[in-house]
Amino acid sequence: MKSLFFILSLCAIALNLQCSRKESHPAEAHAIPSQAVTLPTLSVPHTAETISLDGHLNEASWKHAARTLPFVNTMQGTPAMPHAISRWLWDDQFLYIAYEVNDRFLKSTYRNQDDHLWEQDAVELMFDPGGDGKNYYELQVSPTGNTFDTQYDSRRQPRPFGHTSWSSEVKVGVSTQGHVNDGSSDRGYTVEMAIPWSAFDLAHGMLATMPFRANMFILDAKKEGGQQACGWSAPLLPDFHIPERFGHITFKPRAHTP
C-alpha cells in the first residue's frame, strides 16, 4: 500500500511540473492583451514627383512622406531591434513604400523569385484592401533585391504559403550600407518599392472610398545564429498573420494646383 501511495505521489508531482512548464510557455507568458496596445495609423500623401527606385530616398517627396514610428517588439509592442522605420507615398499608378533598416549583419543567400526570404534578412509588407482580413497580400524584399509575393483568401489560407502564383509586379531599388553575405560588420539597408495599384485590382479613384489595413515587419538574421524580428503593429502572438492587428491606412487626396 505504501509503495502504491508513493507511486501515486510521484505521478502527481510530475503532472504538476508538466502543467507548470505549459503555463510558462514564452508565447503565453509574454503576450500582451490586444486592447492594451493601440493600433497605429498612417495618412499617406500623394506625390506628383517621379520616384527613382535606387534605394537612396533623394526625392523631396520622401521628406514629406507618411512616416512610421520605429518598429516594435512583435509580442509586446515595446521598443525593439533592429531599429527600422517606413515611409509611404502614392500616385495614380503606384503605391510607394520605403524601409530604412539598421542592421549590423546583412545576410540573404536566396536568389530565386518566391524563395523563403523570411528565413534570413528581409522586409515584409502585408496589405489588406477592404480591411476585412480577406483577400490580403504579402510581399517581401531582401537586401539583395529579391522578392517574394503571394495572396491569401483569408488568414493563412490557402496553406502553406497562399497563392504564390500571384505577382505584385513590384519594382524595387535597394541600397546597402555594407556588403551582403561577406560576414563583415554592416550598418543596414534601405528598400524602395513601387507596387502598381493594378496588382491589387484597384484604381486610384477607389482610395478615398474603401478602408485599408496593413502591417510591416523586419526579419533579421543574427550573426551568432537565429533570427529576430520587429513590426509596425505588434501582432501580440507568435504569428505575423493577424489581420485584426494590422494598422489603419488612409490616403490623402492629391493637392489641387491653381
N, C-alpha and C positions, 0 to 999 in steps of 0.2 A: 504493500500500500504506500509506504513512504517513497519507494522508488517511483511509483506512478505519479505521486504528488510532485516529486522533484522534476520529472519529465514534463508534466503539465506546466510547472512554473517556468521552466526554460523556454517552452513554446510561447508562453505569454510575454516573456521578456523579449524574445526575438520578434514577435508581432509588433510590440510597442516600438522597437528600434526601426523596424521597416516602415511603420507609419510616420515616425519622426523624419526619416530620410525623405519620404514622399512629400511631406509638408515643407521641407526646406529646399525643394527644387528651385534653382535660381530663377527660372521664368516666373514662378509663383511668388517667390519671396520678394522680388524687386519690382514687380509690376505695380504701376500707379493707377488708381481708378481713373477712367477716361474723363469723368466730369471735372477732375482736378487739373487737367491740362487743356487750356483753351486751344481751339483750332486756329491756325494762322490764316491770314487773308493777304491777298496781293491784288492791287489795282494796276493794270498793265496799260501803259500809254501807247499810242500809235506813233510810228515813225514814218517820215517821208524820205528819210535818208537811205541811200544804198549801203547795205551792210556787207563788208568784205569779210568772208569767213576765213580768217587766218589765225584765230586764237589770241589776238592782241587787244581787242576791245578799244581800238583807237578812235572810232567814230564818236562824234559828240553825242549822238543819241544814247549811247551806253551810259553816259554820265547822268542822264535824266530817266533812265530805265527804272522800272519797278525793281526794288532790291530787297531781298530777304534779310532777316536777321541771321546770325551764324547758326548753322545746323546744330541739332541737339542729339543727346543720347536717345536711342530709339525706344528704350524701355521705360525711361523716367522723364524725358523732356528736359533734362538738365544739360549744362554745358558739356561738350564732347570734343573728342579728337577724331579725325583731323579737323582743323579749322576750315570751314568751307561756307561760301555764300553762292547765291544765284541771282541773275538779273534777267528780266523779261521785257520784250517788246513785241509789237505786232504791226503788220501792214496788210494790204489787201490779199497778198499771196501767201505769206509765211507767218508762222509763229517762231520768234527768235528767242532762244534761251542760251544763257552763258552760265558756266560753272567756274568758280575760282577755288582751287583746292590747294592747301598747304600739305605737302606730302614729302617726307624725307627719304622715302624708298619707293621708287617707281618700278612697278612690275606688271607686265601684261605680255605673255608669250603667245597669246592666241592670234591667229592670222585670218581665219575664215569668217564669212558672214554668218551670224547667228551662233558662233561659238559661245561657250559658257563664260562670258566676260565677268559675270558676278563672282567668280571664284578667285579673282585677283583684284587689280585696281580697275575701277570703272565708276562713272557717274550714271545715275539712273533717274528716269522720269516715268511716272505713272500719270496718265491723263484721262480724265473721265468727262467727256462732253455729255451733258444731261445731268450729271451729278447724282445718279441713282445707283451706282455700283454695278451697272450692266454695260456691256459693250465698252469696256475701258481698254487702254493701250499701255504697253510698256516699251520703253526704249532705253538702251544703254550704249555708252560710248567709252572706249578705253583710251588711255594716254597715247596709244599708237594710232588712233583714229578709226579703229574697227568698230563695228556696230552690231547690236542685237536688237531685233524688234519683233513684237508679237501683239496679238489682240485676244482679249478674253470676253466671253459671253457674260460671265458673272465671276464672282470671286474664285480665282484659280481654275476656272472651267473653260475649256476642256483641259484636263491634265495630260502630260505633265507640265507643258510649257505654253499652253494656249495655241492659237492659230499662227504658227511661225511662218506660214506661207504669206501672211500679210506683210506688206512692205510700207514703211513710213516714207520712203523716198527722201529721207533726210539728207541734207547737205551739211558737212562737218568741217570745222577747222580746229586744230589743236596746236597749242604751243606748250613746250615743256621747259621747266627750269631745272635742268639736269638731263640725264641720259637714261632712258628706259632699259631695264634688264641688264645693266652692266654691274650692278651690285654696289655702286658708289653712292655717296651721300647726295641727295637731291633736295630741291626746295618746293616742287609742286608742279601743277599743270593747270591750264585754262582750256576749256572746251567752249566753242561756239557752235550752235546748231541752228539750222533753219528747216522747219518742218512745214511742208505745204498743207494748207487747210484742206485741200482735196484728198489728202491721205485719210482724213477723218470723215470724209463725205460732208464737209462743211463749206459753206460760203461765208465770206467775211461779214455779210449782212446779217448772219444769224448770231453774231457775237453778243449783241445787245439784248437778245430775246430769249436766251436759254442759260441755265446755270452751268457752271463749270467747276470741277474739282480736280485737284492734282496733288501729287506728292513727289518728293525728290529725295534721293539718297546718294551717299558716297560709300563705295565699297573699297576698303583699304587693306591690301596685303602688307603684313608686317615682316620686317627683315628677319626677325628671330623665329618666324613661322606663325601660322594662324592669321586671323583677319579681324579687323574692327570695322564699325560702320557708324554713320550718323545720318540724320534725316531732317527735312524741313519741319514736318509734323510727326511727332512721335507716335508710332502705332500702339505703343504700350503693351505689345505682345511680341513673341519671337517669330514674327512673320510680317513682311512689308505689305502684303496684300490684305489690307484692312481698309476698304473703301470709305467706311464711315469715319475714319480718321484722316482722310485726305483734307487738305486745306481748301479754302474757297478762293476762286479766281474770278475777277471781273475785268472787262476790257473797256477802257475809256474810249469815247468816240474820238475820231480824228479832229484835230483843231481846224477850224474854218479860217482860211486866209482871205483877207479883203480883196 
